[in-house]
Amino acid sequence: MKKLLFVMTVLWMVGAAGLWYWNDTHTQRVEYRTVHVRRADIQTTINATGTIEPEDVVDVGAQIAGEIQSFGTDPNDPKKPVSYGTHVDEGTVLAHLDDSILKSRLAQANASVLRAEAEVEEADAKFRQSERELERSKKLQARGTGIVAQSEHETAQANCESAKAALDVSKAGVAVAKANLEEAEVNLKHATIRSPVKGVILDRRVNIGQTVVASLNAPSLFLIAKDLSKLEIWASVNETDIGAVHEGQDVKFTVGAFPKDSFTGRVSQVRLNASMVQNVVTYTVVVSVENRSGKILPYLTARLQFQVEAHKGSLLVPNAALRWQPRPEHVAPALRETFLLERQKRAHEATQASSESGAEGIVWIKQGEFVKPVTVKVGLNDGVQTEIQGDEVQEGMEVVLGVVRHEGADEAVSILPHTQVEKKAKK
């Protein structure tokens, strides 16, 4: 029995040791997530948001005060009044103001002109009479008979000059009366609000019965866009990105109203009047957009991508391939000591490599059960993938993105995030 118990104990210890060894080697098994180096086009962009604005807008106001009596008729449908979205031509009647007072003032101005003209005729008659009296006095004085005294002659001359001055004043009164008449006629014309341009009514800011009060600032009645086939985007660009934006630069943008469509534009102006909101400095960049189809509507919010730089046929890897750092036990034994010595320096450089063009980075490739580093030169980065160059880099090469470590029965651990969802490893 003692020998049997001893043998069973030895067997149990051997089995336990074997189980421990098997479990240890199994749980330390490492699976690498890899991706192939591929060749494709890449471009870097600057993201921003902005508001779509009409390129040329006219604010139609009123130069006189009055009550809105009616609106003009729609040129395309005489049964409808002009309103939001109406296409108007130059000279189209937009609204009529109450003109009863203006007509009364026009009648008064007409009467003033008639009175002034009558006064001119009266003054002219007096002037002609004074001229005849002066001429008679001159003739009598020339005879030398002493019939006309010198004082009487001087009085006739003064009366003639006074009559001439009165005639001039009457003529000036006619000019003033006619000017007042023209002003009254112009004011009466202003009671009819007309479109100064051909375009589309974006906004109607008054209603029938509303009183318009004209003061130093003309009240705004209608907002008209001259040409909606040409639009502008006023984009806010962060100060850190404004150095890469310039006139003539191509821009792609989307709008929430048409999420599946992509539109293009071009930078036409970089404004220098920066604004600061919560210590964030932004500059306004104007992007010109052709809208011949009329699909894009004014005042939509646009999400823009400024095209900064583009390369064609470059070797690309996901950014995660440049960020990943292996554990020392994953590195090939011959390279492990060097890896440990340079780990701190390389970790910093590898972290920065995905964002700094021209820097050096490291990608890791499989070498049996281990990995080995390959130094590369980092190029453009579009936020998802990075351009790489190097003597050892070839298209189709497998680079490591991370590892899946089996810990126990059904647990999988991923060192770095990835665009694909990691599935848990099943035993």
KAQUIGI-V600446 format. One record per run of one state. SS is the DSSP state (hx for helix, st for strand, lp for the rest). FROM is the first residue (numbers start at 1). TO is the last residue. If there is no record, write none. Layout:
# KAQUIGI-V600446
SS&FROM&TO ; SS&FROM&TO
This chain:
# KAQUIGI-V600446
lp&1&1 ; hx&2&27 ; lp&28&29 ; st&30&36 ; lp&37&37 ; st&38&54 ; lp&55&56 ; st&57&61 ; lp&62&65 ; st&66&71 ; lp&72&72 ; st&73&74 ; lp&75&76 ; st&77&81 ; lp&82&86 ; st&87&88 ; lp&89&92 ; st&93&97 ; lp&98&99 ; hx&100&143 ; lp&144&149 ; hx&150&190 ; lp&191&191 ; st&192&194 ; lp&195&198 ; st&199&204 ; lp&205&210 ; st&211&212 ; lp&213&219 ; st&220&225 ; lp&226&229 ; st&230&238 ; lp&239&241 ; hx&242&244 ; lp&245&249 ; st&250&255 ; lp&256&257 ; st&258&270 ; lp&271&274 ; st&275&277 ; lp&278&279 ; st&280&290 ; lp&291&300 ; st&301&318 ; hx&319&323 ; lp&324&327 ; hx&328&330 ; st&331&331 ; lp&332&332 ; hx&333&353 ; lp&354&359 ; st&360&367 ; lp&368&369 ; st&370&381 ; lp&382&384 ; st&385&389 ; lp&390&397 ; st&398&406 ; lp&407&411 ; st&412&414 ; lp&415&427
